[in-house]
């Protein structure tokens, strides 16, 4: 089969939102984790030039940048590509992608050098990214205002508000709001995975099984009550994080969300597509989401698990696995390539999942080797994202293939 490449004077990486944000977000995922390790363990070593100059604790910067830098970047690339398809409207032009992309990058730079800049300036640059993106997406949504799509706009607004809570404390305008902002932001991204996963995981699995000529009774199915209970419990838990709710209530809501999502997930036939990494990676990401809610509930109610374990299962496992899976699939589909990934990408998906479990479980079981588990978890993440960047750099920077 012959393919002909499109030609354009515009840099290819600026022609579509997913290209810029998937590429630079995944590269930032490599850089930020490397810098965080250096700031913790090698600040005075040969790599000290890579140490960010931070006005906040390194752990706070690390959490903030993985949520509002990496995850928000991937989410932005996805919506800049998906919303025009949902609404049959014109996609963003290169000038817009370049502008909004530079604003996102500026946010990462001011956070990196936050100790050298006024806190108000850092907050302004970091917070200015989401509002114009949200306005653009909402205007496009007016062309086809489907409630199941509009919910994403509310979640983007919630992300901006939770980011504001972080900066209010760092500016000295409020007390003890940064941790709330980080938790709400992370679980809001988890809510996005819940909503999007409920749509794409069973749908993509169903399409693949139909191509395999599987009988209708063997196709993915979601019980309507499971959907309703999962939406109710997951939404209530995420919303409750904004308020001084007793930990026992939060713990119960988290466990209910875990059980409802497990019921929802049980009908999606994940074992039927184990030979297809581009599909089982989506199932793996959703499994990590369920585990994160379960661990969080157990941490708050029983102390059997640690809260940090739940947060890292969500951040590394659910967010890491699902974003890597979505970036892999969307990049192939929107560049005219077959929806199959090389086996090495399957290794990358597994590395992220093992990274999450290593960081969440092993420090509690073997605390004397805490630093070792941090190094190992970070190394697995770096290896996974290095695989993705190397494999997808040519896909994201070259024109779409035309049959």
Secondary structure as the mmCIF struct_conf table of DSSP 4:
data_model
#
loop_
_struct_conf.conf_type_id
_struct_conf.id
_struct_conf.beg_label_comp_id
_struct_conf.beg_label_asym_id
_struct_conf.beg_label_seq_id
_struct_conf.end_label_comp_id
_struct_conf.end_label_asym_id
_struct_conf.end_label_seq_id
STRN STRN1 UNK A 4 UNK A 5
BEND BEND1 UNK A 9 UNK A 10
HELX_RH_3T_P HELX_RH_3T_P1 UNK A 12 UNK A 14
BEND BEND2 UNK A 15 UNK A 16
HELX_RH_AL_P HELX_RH_AL_P1 UNK A 17 UNK A 41
TURN_TY1_P TURN_TY1_P1 UNK A 43 UNK A 44
BEND BEND3 UNK A 45 UNK A 45
TURN_TY1_P TURN_TY1_P2 UNK A 46 UNK A 47
HELX_RH_3T_P HELX_RH_3T_P2 UNK A 48 UNK A 50
BEND BEND4 UNK A 55 UNK A 56
HELX_RH_AL_P HELX_RH_AL_P2 UNK A 58 UNK A 64
HELX_RH_PI_P HELX_RH_PI_P1 UNK A 65 UNK A 71
HELX_RH_AL_P HELX_RH_AL_P3 UNK A 72 UNK A 87
TURN_TY1_P TURN_TY1_P3 UNK A 88 UNK A 88
HELX_LH_PP_P HELX_LH_PP_P1 UNK A 90 UNK A 93
HELX_RH_AL_P HELX_RH_AL_P4 UNK A 94 UNK A 112
TURN_TY1_P TURN_TY1_P4 UNK A 113 UNK A 113
HELX_RH_3T_P HELX_RH_3T_P3 UNK A 114 UNK A 116
BEND BEND5 UNK A 117 UNK A 117
HELX_RH_AL_P HELX_RH_AL_P5 UNK A 119 UNK A 141
TURN_TY1_P TURN_TY1_P5 UNK A 142 UNK A 143
BEND BEND6 UNK A 144 UNK A 144
HELX_RH_AL_P HELX_RH_AL_P6 UNK A 147 UNK A 170
TURN_TY1_P TURN_TY1_P6 UNK A 171 UNK A 172
BEND BEND7 UNK A 173 UNK A 176
HELX_RH_AL_P HELX_RH_AL_P7 UNK A 178 UNK A 211
TURN_TY1_P TURN_TY1_P7 UNK A 212 UNK A 213
HELX_RH_3T_P HELX_RH_3T_P4 UNK A 216 UNK A 218
BEND BEND8 UNK A 219 UNK A 219
HELX_RH_AL_P HELX_RH_AL_P8 UNK A 224 UNK A 240
TURN_TY1_P TURN_TY1_P8 UNK A 241 UNK A 244
HELX_RH_AL_P HELX_RH_AL_P9 UNK A 247 UNK A 265
TURN_TY1_P TURN_TY1_P9 UNK A 266 UNK A 267
BEND BEND9 UNK A 268 UNK A 268
HELX_RH_3T_P HELX_RH_3T_P5 UNK A 270 UNK A 273
TURN_TY1_P TURN_TY1_P10 UNK A 274 UNK A 275
HELX_RH_AL_P HELX_RH_AL_P10 UNK A 277 UNK A 301
TURN_TY1_P TURN_TY1_P11 UNK A 302 UNK A 302
BEND BEND10 UNK A 303 UNK A 305
HELX_RH_AL_P HELX_RH_AL_P11 UNK A 307 UNK A 312
HELX_RH_PI_P HELX_RH_PI_P2 UNK A 313 UNK A 320
HELX_RH_AL_P HELX_RH_AL_P12 UNK A 321 UNK A 333
TURN_TY1_P TURN_TY1_P12 UNK A 334 UNK A 336
BEND BEND11 UNK A 339 UNK A 339
HELX_RH_AL_P HELX_RH_AL_P13 UNK A 343 UNK A 357
HELX_RH_PI_P HELX_RH_PI_P3 UNK A 358 UNK A 362
HELX_RH_AL_P HELX_RH_AL_P14 UNK A 363 UNK A 365
HELX_RH_3T_P HELX_RH_3T_P6 UNK A 367 UNK A 369
HELX_RH_AL_P HELX_RH_AL_P15 UNK A 370 UNK A 397
BEND BEND12 UNK A 398 UNK A 398
HELX_LH_PP_P HELX_LH_PP_P2 UNK A 399 UNK A 400
STRN STRN2 UNK A 401 UNK A 402
#
